[in-house]
Amino acid sequence: MNNKTRKASIIGIGNFLMADEGFGVHVLKFLEENYTFPKEIRLIDCGTAGIYMAPVFENADIAMVIDAASIEGHGPGDIVVLDHRGMSGRMIQSSMSPHQIGVLEVLEICRLRGNLPSTILFFLAIPKEVAPGVELSETLRPKVLEVANMVVDRLRKEGFSIKDA
């Protein structure tokens, strides 16, 4: 890495009590249980925290958001990775999830305050079931490992040292 120590935040978003809506939180728990991260990487369960997520973004050079979302042209079980600049693109439906507006507003606040991370990536899983329940659907369950590997691979490419637990 460079002389300046970079910091990364891995942010799990979603309502754990609404089946596939809790995908981001499930992936975060998997990462915590299966990898050892250096102190420069914070894993944060933001649930549906809204504006309270601002410090999580502002204290990072790289932010990776893991969430469930409905995206035009994609079906249940698809994984879509977007840079934050693509979040307002036409391919995304106006309401991705109940907390989407909060995340986009938080990013705008961070930008206005001059504290936006240089890299923000969204790892989005298209849900099959959004209904009461703490288990992921059969469609999204195997996607936890896939997205976890994508996040770890990207962090390693950025120069962070991550060990298997």
C-alpha positions, 0 to 999 in steps of 0.5 A, a space after each residue: 500500500 501507499 505511505 498513507 494508510 488507507 481505510 476501508 469500510 464494508 457496510 452490510 445494509 438491510 432488514 435482517 427480519 425481512 428474508 432477502 432484504 437482509 442479504 447485506 447483513 448475512 454477507 457481513 456476518 459470513 465475512 466476520 466468521 470466515 476472514 480476519 481483517 486488518 485494523 484498517 478495514 471496518 465491517 459495519 452492520 448498518 441495518 437500515 440506519 439511514 443518516 447515521 451511516 455518514 461517519 461510516 462513509 466519511 472515515 473511509 477511503 474505500 466503501 463497499 456496500 452490500 445490499 439487496 435491491 430491485 434493478 431493472 433488467 435483472 431477476 432474482 439471484 442476479 448480482 450487480 456491482 455498481 460504482 456509486 456514480 451509477 446509482 442514479 442511472 436509468 437502469 435502477 428503479 426509482 425505489 431499490 429498497 426501503 432504505 435506498 433514499 437514505 443511502 443516496 442522501 447520505 452519500 450526497 451529504 458526504 460529498 457536500 461536506 467534502 468527505 466522500 470516499 474515493 471509491 464506493 462500490 455497491 454489491 447488490 443482490 436481486 431478492 426473491 422474497 421480501 417477507 417476514 423471516 430471518 432466512 434467505 431464500 434458496 435463490 440468495 443463500 448461495 450468493 452469500 459466498 459469491 459476494 463475500 469472495 467478490 468483496 475480499 478479492 477487490 480488497 486484496 487487489 486494493 492492497 489489503 491483507 486479508 486472511 482466511 479464518 
